[in-house]
Amino acid sequence: MSNSFVLVINSGSSSLKFAVIDSVSGEAVLSGLGECFGLEDARMSWKYQGEKTEIAIQGEGNHHKIAIGKLVGLMEELGFTADIVAIGHRIVHGGEKFTQTVRITEEVTNEIESLSDLAPLHNPAGAIGIRAAIEAFPSLPQFAVFDTAFHQTMPQRAFTGAIAKELYTDFGVRRYGFHGTSHYFVSREAAKMLNKPVEESSFISVHLGNGASVCAIKDGSSVDTSMGFTPLSGLMMGTRCGDLD
């Protein structure tokens, strides 16, 4: 049986993280980062078989697209390209439209762009990464995974604020929650460790880092979370102050 891999792409506002994942073991066989996009010292680095390599990204224009082009060349050089079976994109904001992972179409990409007001630094970059990956791998199925999707099971009492209703209905001001992919994953892993069906398991999930959030999970579904309309509220974080009185 030949190897099969999944390419995972996370397009940030000025960066692009990527990994090639073995679809059987779940291990990352190649991982890397493009950073400082838009600046003179834009660069790209990757780790393969324990060795790290770094190169400068030169040239005018879209550095996300340039980085994906270099990633494609690297994968061809290492012999991964023919064995890639799918591509996954981490997208920060799915609004109320996306409640689960979806296969990417032109309509989906346009919807992601239309939500840019809710994540102006990230969703446009995510759409750029999607379009560049589709151009590089036009025959492969590609999927969008949303940070906000897991929290779309929150009841209305948890996601609405004590504000004028029109701020929600007209402008989308509500608690969206973030780090959904993390809270989803660790709750499933915890259920496995407890040998319980996730649908019968409830947890307090804590995601800690430069961004941090807490999620209340009941019977496998998010029912409340500390982040709100933006990822700034809630816990004290590495690079965000959290709630202020």
VOFIRO-524881 format. One record per residue (C-alpha): x, y, z; chain; residue number from 1. Coordinates in steps of 0.5 Angstrom, whole numbers. Layout:
BEGIN
<pt east="X" north="Y" up="Z" cadena="A" num="NUM"/>
...
// end
This chain:
BEGIN
<pt east="0" north="0" up="0" cadena="A" num="1"/>
<pt east="3" north="7" up="-2" cadena="A" num="2"/>
<pt east="3" north="13" up="3" cadena="A" num="3"/>
<pt east="-2" north="18" up="3" cadena="A" num="4"/>
<pt east="-1" north="25" up="6" cadena="A" num="5"/>
<pt east="-6" north="31" up="7" cadena="A" num="6"/>
<pt east="-3" north="38" up="7" cadena="A" num="7"/>
<pt east="-5" north="43" up="12" cadena="A" num="8"/>
<pt east="-5" north="50" up="11" cadena="A" num="9"/>
<pt east="-6" north="56" up="16" cadena="A" num="10"/>
<pt east="-6" north="63" up="12" cadena="A" num="11"/>
<pt east="-5" north="68" up="17" cadena="A" num="12"/>
<pt east="-5" north="76" up="16" cadena="A" num="13"/>
<pt east="3" north="76" up="15" cadena="A" num="14"/>
<pt east="5" north="69" up="15" cadena="A" num="15"/>
<pt east="3" north="62" up="13" cadena="A" num="16"/>
<pt east="4" north="55" up="17" cadena="A" num="17"/>
<pt east="4" north="49" up="13" cadena="A" num="18"/>
<pt east="5" north="41" up="15" cadena="A" num="19"/>
<pt east="5" north="35" up="11" cadena="A" num="20"/>
<pt east="1" north="30" up="15" cadena="A" num="21"/>
<pt east="1" north="22" up="14" cadena="A" num="22"/>
<pt east="-6" north="20" up="14" cadena="A" num="23"/>
<pt east="-5" north="14" up="17" cadena="A" num="24"/>
<pt east="-1" north="15" up="23" cadena="A" num="25"/>
<pt east="-3" north="23" up="24" cadena="A" num="26"/>
<pt east="5" north="25" up="24" cadena="A" num="27"/>
<pt east="7" north="31" up="21" cadena="A" num="28"/>
<pt east="13" north="29" up="16" cadena="A" num="29"/>
<pt east="14" north="36" up="14" cadena="A" num="30"/>
<pt east="13" north="42" up="17" cadena="A" num="31"/>
<pt east="14" north="49" up="16" cadena="A" num="32"/>
<pt east="13" north="57" up="17" cadena="A" num="33"/>
<pt east="13" north="63" up="12" cadena="A" num="34"/>
<pt east="13" north="69" up="16" cadena="A" num="35"/>
<pt east="14" north="77" up="16" cadena="A" num="36"/>
<pt east="10" north="77" up="9" cadena="A" num="37"/>
<pt east="10" north="84" up="6" cadena="A" num="38"/>
<pt east="17" north="86" up="9" cadena="A" num="39"/>
<pt east="24" north="86" up="6" cadena="A" num="40"/>
<pt east="26" north="80" up="11" cadena="A" num="41"/>
<pt east="20" north="75" up="9" cadena="A" num="42"/>
<pt east="23" north="68" up="10" cadena="A" num="43"/>
<pt east="20" north="61" up="10" cadena="A" num="44"/>
<pt east="23" north="55" up="14" cadena="A" num="45"/>
<pt east="21" north="48" up="14" cadena="A" num="46"/>
<pt east="23" north="42" up="18" cadena="A" num="47"/>
<pt east="24" north="35" up="15" cadena="A" num="48"/>
<pt east="27" north="29" up="18" cadena="A" num="49"/>
<pt east="30" north="33" up="24" cadena="A" num="50"/>
<pt east="34" north="38" up="20" cadena="A" num="51"/>
<pt east="31" north="45" up="19" cadena="A" num="52"/>
<pt east="32" north="50" up="13" cadena="A" num="53"/>
<pt east="31" north="57" up="12" cadena="A" num="54"/>
<pt east="30" north="61" up="5" cadena="A" num="55"/>
<pt east="29" north="68" up="4" cadena="A" num="56"/>
<pt east="22" north="70" up="0" cadena="A" num="57"/>
<pt east="24" north="75" up="-5" cadena="A" num="58"/>
<pt east="20" north="78" up="-11" cadena="A" num="59"/>
<pt east="14" north="83" up="-11" cadena="A" num="60"/>
<pt east="7" north="81" up="-10" cadena="A" num="61"/>
<pt east="3" north="76" up="-6" cadena="A" num="62"/>
<pt east="8" north="73" up="-1" cadena="A" num="63"/>
<pt east="2" north="68" up="1" cadena="A" num="64"/>
<pt east="2" north="66" up="-6" cadena="A" num="65"/>
<pt east="10" north="66" up="-7" cadena="A" num="66"/>
<pt east="10" north="62" up="-1" cadena="A" num="67"/>
<pt east="5" north="56" up="-3" cadena="A" num="68"/>
<pt east="9" north="56" up="-10" cadena="A" num="69"/>
<pt east="16" north="55" up="-6" cadena="A" num="70"/>
<pt east="12" north="50" up="-2" cadena="A" num="71"/>
<pt east="10" north="46" up="-8" cadena="A" num="72"/>
<pt east="17" north="46" up="-11" cadena="A" num="73"/>
<pt east="19" north="43" up="-4" cadena="A" num="74"/>
<pt east="14" north="38" up="-4" cadena="A" num="75"/>
<pt east="16" north="36" up="-11" cadena="A" num="76"/>
<pt east="23" north="35" up="-9" cadena="A" num="77"/>
<pt east="22" north="31" up="-3" cadena="A" num="78"/>
<pt east="17" north="26" up="-7" cadena="A" num="79"/>
<pt east="11" north="28" up="-3" cadena="A" num="80"/>
<pt east="6" north="31" up="-9" cadena="A" num="81"/>
<pt east="4" north="25" up="-12" cadena="A" num="82"/>
<pt east="2" north="22" up="-5" cadena="A" num="83"/>
<pt east="-2" north="28" up="-3" cadena="A" num="84"/>
<pt east="-10" north="26" up="-3" cadena="A" num="85"/>
<pt east="-13" north="32" up="0" cadena="A" num="86"/>
<pt east="-11" north="39" up="3" cadena="A" num="87"/>
<pt east="-14" north="43" up="9" cadena="A" num="88"/>
<pt east="-15" north="50" up="11" cadena="A" num="89"/>
<pt east="-15" north="53" up="18" cadena="A" num="90"/>
<pt east="-20" north="59" up="17" cadena="A" num="91"/>
<pt east="-21" north="64" up="23" cadena="A" num="92"/>
<pt east="-28" north="66" up="22" cadena="A" num="93"/>
<pt east="-34" north="62" up="20" cadena="A" num="94"/>
<pt east="-39" north="67" up="23" cadena="A" num="95"/>
<pt east="-46" north="63" up="23" cadena="A" num="96"/>
<pt east="-46" north="61" up="16" cadena="A" num="97"/>
<pt east="-41" north="55" up="18" cadena="A" num="98"/>
<pt east="-42" north="50" up="23" cadena="A" num="99"/>
<pt east="-38" north="45" up="21" cadena="A" num="100"/>
<pt east="-32" north="43" up="16" cadena="A" num="101"/>
<pt east="-34" north="44" up="9" cadena="A" num="102"/>
<pt east="-31" north="42" up="2" cadena="A" num="103"/>
<pt east="-29" north="48" up="-1" cadena="A" num="104"/>
<pt east="-32" north="51" up="-7" cadena="A" num="105"/>
<pt east="-32" north="58" up="-10" cadena="A" num="106"/>
<pt east="-38" north="60" up="-7" cadena="A" num="107"/>
<pt east="-35" north="58" up="0" cadena="A" num="108"/>
<pt east="-29" north="62" up="-2" cadena="A" num="109"/>
<pt east="-33" north="68" up="-3" cadena="A" num="110"/>
<pt east="-37" north="67" up="3" cadena="A" num="111"/>
<pt east="-30" north="67" up="7" cadena="A" num="112"/>
<pt east="-28" north="73" up="4" cadena="A" num="113"/>
<pt east="-35" north="76" up="6" cadena="A" num="114"/>
<pt east="-34" north="75" up="13" cadena="A" num="115"/>
<pt east="-28" north="79" up="13" cadena="A" num="116"/>
<pt east="-31" north="85" up="17" cadena="A" num="117"/>
<pt east="-31" north="80" up="23" cadena="A" num="118"/>
<pt east="-24" north="78" up="22" cadena="A" num="119"/>
<pt east="-20" north="83" up="18" cadena="A" num="120"/>
<pt east="-13" north="81" up="19" cadena="A" num="121"/>
<pt east="-14" north="73" up="18" cadena="A" num="122"/>
<pt east="-20" north="71" up="13" cadena="A" num="123"/>
<pt east="-17" north="75" up="7" cadena="A" num="124"/>
<pt east="-11" north="72" up="8" cadena="A" num="125"/>
<pt east="-14" north="65" up="9" cadena="A" num="126"/>
<pt east="-18" north="66" up="2" cadena="A" num="127"/>
<pt east="-11" north="68" up="-1" cadena="A" num="128"/>
<pt east="-8" north="61" up="1" cadena="A" num="129"/>
<pt east="-14" north="58" up="-1" cadena="A" num="130"/>
<pt east="-14" north="61" up="-8" cadena="A" num="131"/>
<pt east="-7" north="59" up="-9" cadena="A" num="132"/>
<pt east="-7" north="52" up="-6" cadena="A" num="133"/>
<pt east="-13" north="51" up="-11" cadena="A" num="134"/>
<pt east="-9" north="54" up="-17" cadena="A" num="135"/>
<pt east="-3" north="49" up="-15" cadena="A" num="136"/>
<pt east="-7" north="43" up="-14" cadena="A" num="137"/>
<pt east="-13" north="44" up="-18" cadena="A" num="138"/>
<pt east="-15" north="36" up="-18" cadena="A" num="139"/>
<pt east="-15" north="35" up="-10" cadena="A" num="140"/>
<pt east="-21" north="36" up="-6" cadena="A" num="141"/>
<pt east="-20" north="42" up="-1" cadena="A" num="142"/>
<pt east="-23" north="43" up="6" cadena="A" num="143"/>
<pt east="-24" north="49" up="10" cadena="A" num="144"/>
<pt east="-24" north="48" up="18" cadena="A" num="145"/>
<pt east="-27" north="54" up="22" cadena="A" num="146"/>
<pt east="-24" north="56" up="29" cadena="A" num="147"/>
<pt east="-31" north="59" up="30" cadena="A" num="148"/>
<pt east="-35" north="52" up="28" cadena="A" num="149"/>
<pt east="-35" north="48" up="34" cadena="A" num="150"/>
<pt east="-38" north="54" up="38" cadena="A" num="151"/>
<pt east="-44" north="54" up="34" cadena="A" num="152"/>
<pt east="-48" north="50" up="38" cadena="A" num="153"/>
<pt east="-48" north="55" up="44" cadena="A" num="154"/>
<pt east="-55" north="57" up="46" cadena="A" num="155"/>
<pt east="-58" north="64" up="45" cadena="A" num="156"/>
<pt east="-57" north="66" up="52" cadena="A" num="157"/>
<pt east="-50" north="64" up="52" cadena="A" num="158"/>
<pt east="-48" north="68" up="45" cadena="A" num="159"/>
<pt east="-52" north="74" up="46" cadena="A" num="160"/>
<pt east="-50" north="80" up="50" cadena="A" num="161"/>
<pt east="-55" north="85" up="54" cadena="A" num="162"/>
<pt east="-55" north="90" up="48" cadena="A" num="163"/>
<pt east="-60" north="93" up="43" cadena="A" num="164"/>
<pt east="-62" north="87" up="39" cadena="A" num="165"/>
<pt east="-61" north="91" up="33" cadena="A" num="166"/>
<pt east="-53" north="90" up="34" cadena="A" num="167"/>
<pt east="-54" north="83" up="33" cadena="A" num="168"/>
<pt east="-59" north="82" up="28" cadena="A" num="169"/>
<pt east="-56" north="88" up="23" cadena="A" num="170"/>
<pt east="-48" north="88" up="25" cadena="A" num="171"/>
<pt east="-47" north="81" up="28" cadena="A" num="172"/>
<pt east="-45" north="83" up="35" cadena="A" num="173"/>
<pt east="-45" north="76" up="39" cadena="A" num="174"/>
<pt east="-41" north="72" up="42" cadena="A" num="175"/>
<pt east="-37" north="67" up="37" cadena="A" num="176"/>
<pt east="-32" north="64" up="41" cadena="A" num="177"/>
<pt east="-25" north="62" up="38" cadena="A" num="178"/>
<pt east="-20" north="56" up="39" cadena="A" num="179"/>
<pt east="-26" north="51" up="37" cadena="A" num="180"/>
<pt east="-21" north="46" up="33" cadena="A" num="181"/>
<pt east="-17" north="46" up="40" cadena="A" num="182"/>
<pt east="-23" north="45" up="44" cadena="A" num="183"/>
<pt east="-26" north="40" up="40" cadena="A" num="184"/>
<pt east="-20" north="36" up="39" cadena="A" num="185"/>
<pt east="-18" north="35" up="47" cadena="A" num="186"/>
<pt east="-25" north="34" up="49" cadena="A" num="187"/>
<pt east="-25" north="28" up="44" cadena="A" num="188"/>
<pt east="-18" north="26" up="46" cadena="A" num="189"/>
<pt east="-21" north="26" up="54" cadena="A" num="190"/>
<pt east="-27" north="22" up="52" cadena="A" num="191"/>
<pt east="-22" north="17" up="49" cadena="A" num="192"/>
<pt east="-18" north="17" up="55" cadena="A" num="193"/>
<pt east="-24" north="16" up="60" cadena="A" num="194"/>
<pt east="-27" north="11" up="55" cadena="A" num="195"/>
<pt east="-34" north="14" up="55" cadena="A" num="196"/>
<pt east="-38" north="16" up="49" cadena="A" num="197"/>
<pt east="-36" north="24" up="47" cadena="A" num="198"/>
<pt east="-44" north="25" up="47" cadena="A" num="199"/>
<pt east="-44" north="23" up="54" cadena="A" num="200"/>
<pt east="-38" north="27" up="56" cadena="A" num="201"/>
<pt east="-38" north="34" up="59" cadena="A" num="202"/>
<pt east="-31" north="38" up="60" cadena="A" num="203"/>
<pt east="-28" north="44" up="62" cadena="A" num="204"/>
<pt east="-23" north="45" up="56" cadena="A" num="205"/>
<pt east="-18" north="50" up="57" cadena="A" num="206"/>
<pt east="-13" north="53" up="51" cadena="A" num="207"/>
<pt east="-7" north="56" up="54" cadena="A" num="208"/>
<pt east="-2" north="60" up="50" cadena="A" num="209"/>
<pt east="-1" north="67" up="47" cadena="A" num="210"/>
<pt east="-9" north="67" up="46" cadena="A" num="211"/>
<pt east="-13" north="63" up="51" cadena="A" num="212"/>
<pt east="-20" north="61" up="52" cadena="A" num="213"/>
<pt east="-24" north="56" up="56" cadena="A" num="214"/>
<pt east="-30" north="52" up="54" cadena="A" num="215"/>
<pt east="-36" north="49" up="57" cadena="A" num="216"/>
<pt east="-37" north="43" up="54" cadena="A" num="217"/>
<pt east="-44" north="39" up="55" cadena="A" num="218"/>
<pt east="-45" north="32" up="52" cadena="A" num="219"/>
<pt east="-39" north="33" up="47" cadena="A" num="220"/>
<pt east="-42" north="40" up="45" cadena="A" num="221"/>
<pt east="-40" north="47" up="46" cadena="A" num="222"/>
<pt east="-45" north="51" up="51" cadena="A" num="223"/>
<pt east="-41" north="57" up="53" cadena="A" num="224"/>
<pt east="-34" north="60" up="52" cadena="A" num="225"/>
<pt east="-30" north="66" up="55" cadena="A" num="226"/>
<pt east="-28" north="69" up="48" cadena="A" num="227"/>
<pt east="-33" north="74" up="45" cadena="A" num="228"/>
<pt east="-35" north="78" up="39" cadena="A" num="229"/>
<pt east="-27" north="78" up="38" cadena="A" num="230"/>
<pt east="-21" north="74" up="41" cadena="A" num="231"/>
<pt east="-19" north="79" up="46" cadena="A" num="232"/>
<pt east="-24" north="78" up="52" cadena="A" num="233"/>
<pt east="-24" north="73" up="57" cadena="A" num="234"/>
<pt east="-18" north="70" up="60" cadena="A" num="235"/>
<pt east="-11" north="74" up="61" cadena="A" num="236"/>
<pt east="-7" north="71" up="55" cadena="A" num="237"/>
<pt east="0" north="72" up="53" cadena="A" num="238"/>
<pt east="-1" north="77" up="48" cadena="A" num="239"/>
<pt east="-8" north="80" up="50" cadena="A" num="240"/>
<pt east="-10" north="83" up="57" cadena="A" num="241"/>
<pt east="-17" north="79" up="57" cadena="A" num="242"/>
<pt east="-23" north="82" up="60" cadena="A" num="243"/>
<pt east="-22" north="89" up="63" cadena="A" num="244"/>
<pt east="-27" north="92" up="68" cadena="A" num="245"/>
// end
